[in-house]
Amino acid sequence: MRRYFTHLLTSGCLIVSLAGHTQQVPPADSLRQKVDSVLTLMTLAEKIGQLNLPAGGDITTGQASSVGLVQTIKAGKAGGLFNLKGVEQIREAQRIAVEESRLGIPLIFGMDVIHGYETLFPIPLGLSATWDMSLIEKTARLAAQEASADGISWTFSPMTDVSRDPRWGRVSEGNGEDPYLGARIAEAMVKGYQGDDLAAENTIMACVKHFALYGAPEAGRDYHTVDMSRNRMYNDYFPPYKAAVKAGVGTVMTAFNDVDGLPASANKWLMTEVLRNQWGFDGFVVTDYTAINEMTQHGLGDLQHVSALALKAGVDMDMVGEGFLTTLEKSLEEGKITLEQINAACRRILRAKFQLGLFNDPYKYCDKERAGREIFTSENRRFAREVAAQSFVLLKNQNQLLPMQKKGTIALIGPLADNRENMAGTWSVAGKFDASVSLKDGLERALADKAQLLYARGANIVANEALESRISIFGKPTRRDNRSSEEMIKEAVAIANQADVIVAAMGEAAEMSGEAASLSDIEFPQSQRELLKALKETGKPIVLVLFTGRPRAMTWEDDNMDAILNVWFAGSEAGDAIADVLFGEVNPSGKLTMTFPRTTGQIPIYYNHKNTGRPLAEGAWFEKFRSNYLDIPNEPLYPFGYGLSYTEFSNGEISLSKKRLEGADTLAASIELTNTGDYDGAEVVQLYIRDLVGSITRPVKELKGFQKVFLEAGESKTVRFELTAEDLKFYNYELEYVREPGEYVLMIGGNSRELNSASFTWE
Ligand code: BGC
């Protein structure tokens, strides 16, 4: 058996044997010792090979079908593979590495396991709307369980890019606009994936991405330039990445974009000074897909030059581009990089493999029986249904139209009603799209013989055919209907006229958000708005079930629909979960983690903005020489933290333990929360502060705490928060992390707009 083997001598030295190669190495601390013991056996080419990460093609057992990749592995020119799916393929690739390469160093197998593996949870933006950290952690745990059962040891998640621009399609993959909430979610995800023991067979290594600032591209256009002050980086955009590092994330992925004039993958300040020196990150850094090569397009020089820049900046692994593989040896000969830089990168990758236990058992994730037993089980799917329902955000509910009763006739109308594949949402690489539950499936099951369900498509997702072909991808067809829009609307209106209530399943296709899916206009799609207008004329009450991967500008919908339930893309069990909420089995409790603007022109719009010297008075619309618009109010349509319930909650006055605090004091703040409505339900109680006077300008509100509290109808509870001096710290002009004495306002409420407040001073 060709395994890694060591023997400690009494001298403290180690005899290491790997694939029959034996060497004596000097002592060091244990993990370091093991890593060095392997490093000493490696040739320069093998070291550089470890820094290379090809995409997994087709590895067919026993055949040389993907000759190139097989040769690469045999020659020790790959440290891992990614997005190769299936335990047998992965076992075979691992076998080639372990049995047929000179040293037999095992591969690490990565994948974009973003919101579940085969059992899909809501897209991350939806998950964040649960505000439930233990639930989010469990989704990551279960994703790791399924992925590890199928051969995967590494996920390219969590994505923690703060974003204030819903034109950017990848907001669907993140946690919204808030650094504090983003940081809590980053911790929960890392914990969920990695567990307490990375060497266990059901945990996988996490990768926080995209470091850094990927969520702030100019004009919301993917991969575009980012240019922001360091102050904003540290205060608003860095906290979630930093929290992931603090939670022990094993790897970090570079961003594609510029950071302060240098693409992230060449940015030594970012990759070494901030990440390693300031935050103490000790794992390895992988680039995003061909990010090194792309630096040539950025205008930094040829492949050899940009590859050397990346290595020197602190990048360890090169995804797909082969810049490291093909140029580092030459750069070393020419003295442009040092052997120690290559060794350092190689060490970090080997270290991760040791931490995962791959040297002890390279096949530890390759148990076919486990794969058959643990993936897409009915238990996992039940959990996904529960999570999905928790992620929905009730945006409007006039006359308590919801929950509906299971009786009479319901007209289900819209291009997303009968589309299983699109329920998966973007970045669902391992998903079984056609096994998802569509809304039509869910309603049919829920209504069975209790009520009549009628259906019409009514419209295409977008009228423009070229646009539709761009979003009908990755196994998620939109199934364009070639009838004229008049014909489709006519049919839908006829169906609606026979019903008591209309459920309109509308919004975006799954691939209208995600990577390279930016929009210049986030208004509700016109073809569907026309349909809604026609349905409105029937006079029937309408529930808009909104499918979306981003905030949408839907002032018209808010004015004209009776109820709006935002269901994002809820994953495998979407249809059943939506039915659970529509009929009141589950009371919605999701809250937005990203502001919904009134129009595209309000972007960027976010709750934690600065005040300006000429703020508009609260509640006012327009005043000359104030910071506002001539044509629309400043206020968004739905603010951060917003979401309704079938019940009502009331917040009592804030009570503070002290009004004047000093140094290391702790401030206790509490309110009495009462469920004053008729349904049991959960409320997300949010705590914000405002630092009234600072050495630099400070945001008008900053989230500093939240709790999701469940109350039975009529029940009251005291909700308590504690703030320490640490919670008031921020990065000042000199980028020192400080707390400044002074006066603060503390606010508590159910969303960032409607808050009770109290003040205190902290000397
Ligand atoms: C994305 C990453 C992803 C990688 C590998 C890139 O295009 O930006 O988020 O992890 O591909 O699939």
Residues whose N, C-alpha, C, O or C-beta is under 5 A from the ligand:
A	BS01	BGC	D112 F156 D288 Y289
